[in-house]
Structures are given as structure tokens and as C-alpha cells.
Amino acid sequence: MRVYKERTYRGRAARKGLVGFRVAVRETDLWIQAASDLSALAREAVIQARARLERYIERFPEFARTLAPWPDPGPAPNVVRAMVRAGRAAGVGPMAAVAGAIAEAVGTALLAESPEVVVENGGDVFFAVSGPFTVGVFAGRSPLSDRVGMRISGTGKPMGLCTSSGTVGHSLSAGRADAACILADSCSLADAAATACGNRVQDEADISRALPPPKTP
């Protein structure tokens, strides 16, 4: 059975010099940090991204159901194209990238008004910050939950850090990993890759096989 924890961690995720605020539109529930309260701009970006995605799904209902990579969509909204590219790169369906793609769309819009932005969408994080920071990992009942994290050297460029779990939350996963975390230049890609990585883990022996091969020096 999957477990869920109220998002109390958001109160501990403050970055000095940034203002935190929540934006929720239907299923999309974001915690955002920026130079000022940009909730109106963020809400509009969420509404636009969701509307474009929903219109595409109305035309192609299978897009929302398939677990296989989606073919090149041709002319399509940016949010759809980002999800398709990420899913094809990771070998999963496009909806595996939806949370990361929404966070990325909102974060990109906010960067026009704020030099630093953090957008958290249920464990999938878009960020563009300067200077190092630490991200903690919540992994349900795992003994490592909230006890390990990743130290990231923020360079100011947009990046994504996304987590997939087969034991926590409502996201679809074919695996049993408590937390599979991926850092990438694209938040959409990080989301899809985290799903692909988590799908491969059924037991402890699968962990090493789920990891990418080490880079050759």
C-alpha cells in the first residue's frame, strides 16, 4: 500500500532572499520561491499550460493513457513537445513527464521577472538558482527518508530534480523503489527518467541495474 505524507516539508524549504507562495489549479499544486510574490503570473502560466495539454488530449485521448513513448507530434504546444521528447528519451509514456513539464513551464515564465526561481510540484522541482543548496529526499517508510539529500551547486541555469516512487504518493510506477531521484538540465526529462529508473526496481538486486553506467574518464 502506498503511503502519503502531508506536504509539511514545504515550510522547511525556504531559500534566503526568496519569497515563498503556493499556487494550486485543480490537480496542480505548486510551491514556488521567487524574488517576489509572482502568484498571479504563476497561476496564469499553470492555466495556460494545462489548457494546452488538455486540448491536445481531447484530440488524442491515447496520449494520456499510453505507457509507451509517443511519436513525434509535429506542430504541438511546447508543454506537449517537452513531454514527448522526455518520454522518448527515457523510454516511457509522455504523462511520466507531466509534473516536471508543468513545473518547467511555470518556472520558465517566472524567470522573466525573477533572477532565481524554484518551483516544486509534488516532489518534482524546477530550479534556477545561483549558489549551492541541499535537497532532502522523502522516501516514505524507508529508514533513509528525510535523512539523506543531495548537495547541488546552483549555476543559475535552469535544471530539474525529480523523484519517482513505487511506495509513496499517487503517481504510476511499475517498480517498488521508495525514491528514484534524477537531476537533469530539463525538468521534463528528469521526471521521465526518474519514472524509468523506478520502474526497473523490484528488489534490492535491481538497484545497480537501474543506475546508468559510469562515465568513461
JOZI-V264487 format. One record per residue. N is the residue number from 0. RES is the residue in one letter. PSI is psi in radians with two decimals (999 if undefined). D_FIRST is the distance of its C-alpha to the first C-alpha in Angstrom with 1 decimal. Layout:
n,res,psi,d_first
N,RES,PSI,D_FIRST
N,RES,PSI,D_FIRST
//
This chain:
n,res,psi,d_first
0,M,2.37,0.0
1,R,2.60,3.8
2,V,2.71,6.5
3,Y,2.43,9.9
4,K,2.29,13.3
5,E,2.57,16.5
6,R,0.97,18.9
7,T,-0.34,21.2
8,Y,-0.38,21.9
9,R,-0.54,24.2
10,G,-0.27,26.7
11,R,0.03,27.1
12,A,0.61,27.6
13,A,2.40,31.2
14,R,2.26,33.7
15,K,2.32,37.3
16,G,-0.12,39.6
17,L,2.66,37.0
18,V,2.27,36.0
19,G,2.46,32.4
20,F,2.70,31.5
21,R,2.45,28.6
22,V,2.14,28.9
23,A,2.22,26.6
24,V,1.85,27.3
25,R,-2.17,24.9
26,E,-0.25,21.6
27,T,2.09,23.4
28,D,1.83,23.1
29,L,2.49,25.2
30,W,2.12,26.4
31,I,2.50,29.8
32,Q,2.30,32.5
33,A,3.13,36.1
34,A,-0.42,39.7
35,S,3.03,39.8
36,D,1.79,37.8
37,L,0.61,37.5
38,S,-0.62,35.1
39,A,-0.78,37.4
40,L,-0.71,37.7
41,A,-0.76,34.0
42,R,-0.75,33.2
43,E,-0.67,35.8
44,A,-0.68,34.4
45,V,-0.83,30.9
46,I,-0.77,32.4
47,Q,-0.80,34.6
48,A,-0.77,31.9
49,R,-0.75,29.6
50,A,-0.73,32.6
51,R,-0.70,33.7
52,L,-0.76,30.3
53,E,-0.65,29.9
54,R,-0.66,33.5
55,Y,-0.73,32.8
56,I,-0.56,29.8
57,E,-0.64,32.0
58,R,-0.63,34.4
59,F,1.38,31.9
60,P,-0.52,28.8
61,E,-0.38,27.5
62,F,-0.64,27.3
63,A,-0.20,24.1
64,R,-0.50,22.5
65,T,2.51,23.7
66,L,0.08,21.8
67,A,2.71,25.2
68,P,2.50,27.7
69,W,2.43,29.9
70,P,2.91,33.7
71,D,2.11,36.1
72,P,-0.10,36.1
73,G,-2.58,39.7
74,P,2.17,40.6
75,A,2.78,37.4
76,P,2.68,36.2
77,N,-0.69,35.5
78,V,-0.64,31.8
79,V,-0.79,31.4
80,R,-0.66,33.5
81,A,-0.73,31.5
82,M,-0.70,28.3
83,V,-0.82,30.1
84,R,-0.77,31.7
85,A,-0.77,28.5
86,G,-0.70,26.6
87,R,-0.66,29.6
88,A,-0.61,29.9
89,A,-0.19,26.4
90,G,0.55,26.2
91,V,3.04,23.4
92,G,2.76,23.6
93,P,-0.52,25.2
94,M,-0.24,22.3
95,A,-0.28,20.6
96,A,0.15,23.4
97,V,-0.76,23.5
98,A,-0.75,22.3
99,G,-0.66,24.6
100,A,-0.70,27.4
101,I,-0.80,27.3
102,A,-0.70,27.4
103,E,-0.73,30.2
104,A,-0.75,32.2
105,V,-0.81,32.1
106,G,-0.71,32.9
107,T,-0.71,35.7
108,A,-0.68,37.2
109,L,-0.44,37.2
110,L,-0.29,38.9
111,A,-0.33,42.0
112,E,-0.19,42.2
113,S,2.27,40.6
114,P,-0.41,41.3
115,E,2.41,37.8
116,V,2.43,34.6
117,V,2.22,30.9
118,V,2.01,28.4
119,E,2.22,24.7
120,N,1.39,22.3
121,G,0.72,18.7
122,G,-0.13,19.0
123,D,2.15,21.6
124,V,2.17,25.1
125,F,2.35,28.6
126,F,2.59,31.3
127,A,1.69,35.0
128,V,2.74,36.3
129,S,2.20,39.2
130,G,2.75,38.7
131,P,2.65,36.0
132,F,2.85,32.7
133,T,2.36,29.5
134,V,2.11,25.9
135,G,2.73,23.2
136,V,2.11,19.8
137,F,2.19,16.6
138,A,0.72,13.8
139,G,-2.24,11.1
140,R,0.02,11.2
141,S,2.44,13.6
142,P,-0.24,17.0
143,L,-0.08,18.7
144,S,2.26,17.0
145,D,0.23,20.0
146,R,-0.15,22.3
147,V,2.78,23.2
148,G,-3.12,24.7
149,M,2.26,27.1
150,R,2.09,30.7
151,I,2.33,32.1
152,S,1.73,35.8
153,G,2.20,36.1
154,T,-0.04,39.0
155,G,-0.32,39.1
156,K,2.66,38.1
157,P,2.40,34.9
158,M,3.00,31.8
159,G,2.45,28.1
160,L,1.97,25.3
161,C,2.64,21.9
162,T,2.36,18.3
163,S,2.51,15.6
164,S,2.46,12.1
165,G,0.00,9.4
166,T,-0.18,6.9
167,V,2.38,8.6
168,G,-3.00,10.0
169,H,-0.04,10.6
170,S,2.55,12.8
171,L,2.23,12.9
172,S,2.41,12.7
173,A,-0.05,13.5
174,G,-2.99,12.9
175,R,0.33,10.7
176,A,2.37,12.9
177,D,-0.62,11.9
178,A,2.10,15.0
179,A,2.00,17.8
180,C,2.34,20.8
181,I,2.33,23.9
182,L,2.27,27.2
183,A,2.87,29.7
184,D,-0.41,32.8
185,S,2.24,30.9
186,C,-0.61,27.8
187,S,-0.79,27.1
188,L,-0.73,27.4
189,A,-0.69,25.3
190,D,-0.86,22.4
191,A,-0.72,22.9
192,A,-0.61,23.4
193,A,-0.71,20.3
194,T,-0.82,18.3
195,A,-0.72,20.6
196,C,-0.81,20.2
197,G,-0.58,16.4
198,N,-0.49,16.5
199,R,-0.18,18.6
200,V,1.89,16.5
201,Q,-0.50,14.7
202,D,3.13,16.1
203,E,-0.62,18.5
204,A,-0.38,21.5
205,D,-0.25,20.5
206,I,-0.85,20.7
207,S,-0.57,24.5
208,R,-0.40,24.7
209,A,-0.37,22.6
210,L,2.58,25.1
211,P,2.68,28.3
212,P,2.57,31.4
213,P,2.57,33.6
214,K,2.46,36.4
215,T,2.24,39.8
216,P,999,42.2
//
